[in-house]
Amino acid sequence: MAYFGFSAAEETESAIIEERKKEGLLRSGFVAILGRPNAGKSTLLNALTGEKVAIVTAKPQTTRNRIAGVVEVPARKGAHPAAQIVFVDTPGVHKPASHLDRRMLQEVHEALETRDLVLVLMDASRRVKLEEAAADGAEEGRTKAPSWASEDEFLFGLIRGLDCPVFLVLTKIDLVAKDQLLPLIQRLTQQYSFAEVIPVSARKRDGLDVLLHRIVEKLPKGERYFPKDQYTDQPQRFMVAELIRERILVETGEEVPYASAVVIERFEEPEPTARRKGGQTRLPLTRIAAAIYCERDGQKAILIGKGGSKLKEIGTSARKQIESLLGTRVFLELHVIVEPGWRESRSFVESLDWRNQLEKLAEKQSQEVQEEPEEE
């Protein structure tokens, strides 16, 4: 049937052509997020995506892997077309002391290999405190250079020689007096010629719209790398493991968080249909078993706690977060395994990478299919 001289097929074709024209104007690219530990990288990523893409704690070196967060930016009339920005969160930049540290630094280098733009995050509140401490030391006659200067040099050494725009993003500006920001910016821009300097507060969402606008201006024309409704590249298994590790970071202290790793051993997805009980719809149940690895018996004792109290506390808190992520009920089983010196074990550290885990899972599933007896 035709309406106003156009057939339904013609209308559909016209819509497709119009959509392709819009896609032709699309800008897209990968934006690597770099910074010292606790600079606010994961907090910024979560604020930009509007989702909990990366776990966040007050402890440094929380992030161990590259994590992509996808942001769709609508067109802004007279300013820029629509865009898809793939932000790549990276582990905090620090001088490596173990194989795990070296693997984390490798994640940073790999993020820099495939990027269209780089954000260097600097915690404005920490920087101001460090500079004030250095000034106090100078007044007291101490001439030794502060250690953070060499740490900054290590960070800036990673971006020198890059052939893409590099933005300086000052984070946590809500914790710093405004009259301290300008001198801080002047000192930092003497170390590197940044394409943009943008102060933000992810917690209060100050400066985020400006940051997105400036990024889109610098991105090349391209196509979407991910579907519009996808906000991360991480599989659910990895996100579940990270939520468990987040609770370990929060619930334990001393060396335990840094000597702990989480591996999902079983992830049984529920049937697609929800069960009914007493006339009420019940959410389906996901069954998950996870192993928490540590390096010493003493750490295992801390993770388990008296009568299993600490492990139960970690499991209960993690389960609530996982249920929110999956949208199902969750049965979570945790146990602790001692793996002495795992942070120095190349094979073990590599096995923690979710990309490697997916490859092994695919190989296992393929092998199981091949071993299935043929039906007569």
Beta strands, then each sheet from edge to edge (+ up, - down):
strand 1: 2-3
strand 2: 6-7
strand 3: 27-35
strand 4: 67-73
strand 5: 83-89
strand 6: 117-123
strand 7: 166-171
strand 8: 196-199
strand 9: 261-268
strand 10: 276-277
strand 11: 280-281
strand 12: 285-294
strand 13: 329-338
sheet 1: 1+ 2-
sheet 2: 4+ 5- 3- 6- 7- 8-
sheet 3: 9+ 12- 13-
sheet 4: 10+ 11-
end
